[in-house]
Amino acid sequence: MAIVKFINSKASLKKSLDYITKECKTNDNLITAINCNKESAYDEMMFTKREFNKLNGRDKVHIVQAFSPEENITEQEGTQNWYQICRIF
């Protein structure tokens, strides 16, 4: 079963995205995005923030999903599980 952590950080959106996508933290094929393109996520998020005049306050929720190596979860199974978790929110 996956462990899911919600991380509340005061780091800027840009710093958070840079940290989350570091090569030493994860594989590129494990990084996904919902309602935006992962390659342009920062620009898209900032556009949305400007459109709704939400430039202050919390600008993200960093959610981590982790499986035990013994579970032998494929990348596809992990991604499917992730999308199910995101549908709750």
C-alpha positions in Angstrom: 0.0 0.0 0.0 1.3 3.5 -0.9 2.3 6.0 1.7 0.9 9.4 0.8 2.4 12.5 2.4 1.1 16.1 2.1 3.9 18.6 2.5 3.2 22.2 3.4 6.1 24.3 2.4 6.6 28.1 2.4 9.1 27.8 -0.5 8.2 29.6 -3.7 6.3 27.7 -6.4 9.4 27.8 -8.6 11.7 26.5 -5.9 9.2 23.7 -5.0 8.9 22.6 -8.6 12.7 22.7 -9.1 13.1 20.5 -5.9 10.4 18.1 -6.9 11.8 17.5 -10.3 15.5 17.1 -9.4 17.0 14.1 -11.1 18.4 12.8 -7.8 14.8 12.8 -6.3 12.9 10.9 -9.0 12.9 9.6 -12.6 11.4 12.0 -15.2 8.9 9.3 -16.3 7.5 9.3 -12.7 6.7 13.0 -12.8 3.1 13.7 -13.9 0.8 16.7 -14.1 -2.9 17.1 -14.0 -4.6 20.0 -15.9 -1.3 21.2 -17.1 1.8 20.1 -19.1 4.6 19.0 -16.8 7.2 20.8 -19.1 5.3 24.2 -18.7 3.7 23.6 -15.3 5.2 26.7 -13.7 4.2 29.1 -16.4 0.7 27.6 -16.5 0.3 27.8 -12.8 1.5 31.4 -12.7 -0.9 32.3 -15.5 -3.8 30.9 -13.5 -2.7 32.7 -10.4 -2.6 36.0 -12.2 -5.9 35.4 -13.9 -7.6 34.8 -10.5 -5.6 37.5 -8.7 -4.2 34.8 -6.3 -0.5 35.9 -6.2 -0.3 35.7 -2.4 -1.0 32.9 0.1 -0.6 29.1 -0.4 0.1 28.4 -4.0 0.5 24.6 -4.0 0.1 21.4 -2.2 3.1 19.0 -2.6 1.9 15.4 -2.4 4.3 12.5 -2.3 3.3 8.9 -3.0 5.8 6.2 -2.1 5.6 2.4 -2.3 7.7 -0.2 -0.5 10.1 -2.0 -2.9 8.6 -5.3 -1.9 5.3 -4.3 -3.4 6.7 -4.6 -7.0 4.5 -1.8 -8.3 5.0 -0.9 -11.9 5.3 2.7 -13.0 1.9 2.3 -14.7 0.2 1.0 -11.6 1.8 3.7 -9.5 0.5 6.4 -12.0 -3.0 4.9 -12.0 -3.0 4.9 -8.2 -1.9 8.5 -8.2 -4.7 9.6 -10.5 -7.2 7.9 -8.2 -5.8 9.8 -5.2 -5.9 13.1 -7.1 -9.6 12.5 -8.0 -10.4 12.8 -4.3 -9.1 16.3 -4.2 
